[in-house]
Amino acid sequence: MATLIEKLDGPRTAQQELFYDLEDATAVIAWSVNELATLAGVAKSPDEAIALMKMGALLAAQQQKLSEYADEVKAGKIVRA
């Protein structure tokens, strides 16, 4: 990972790091939500499917919050020192 960051056009600011970290977190959560939905589709019981879908819904809500925070960082409303 450090090698990838070093090969960019220049060092990232703390603000850019925060934005990209939030974007990365939302992508990982989105992947997790999709995986949970897939697992729910092949669940062994309705209760298991419901539990997996609830977890997915909770994660999706957090994903939305993080996405909104990333937008605020990008707009300069949230500043990292």
Residue pairs with C-beta under 8 A, 6 or more apart in sequence:
5 12
12 20
14 80
14 81
15 73
15 79
15 80
17 80
18 73
18 78
18 80
19 70
19 73
19 74
22 66
22 67
22 69
22 70
22 73
23 70
25 66
26 63
26 66
26 67
26 70
29 59
29 60
29 62
29 63
29 66
30 63
32 56
32 59
33 56
33 59
33 60
33 63
36 52
36 53
36 55
36 56
36 59
37 52
37 53
37 56
39 52
40 48
40 49
40 50
40 52
40 53
40 56
41 49
43 49
43 52
69 78
72 78
73 79
73 80
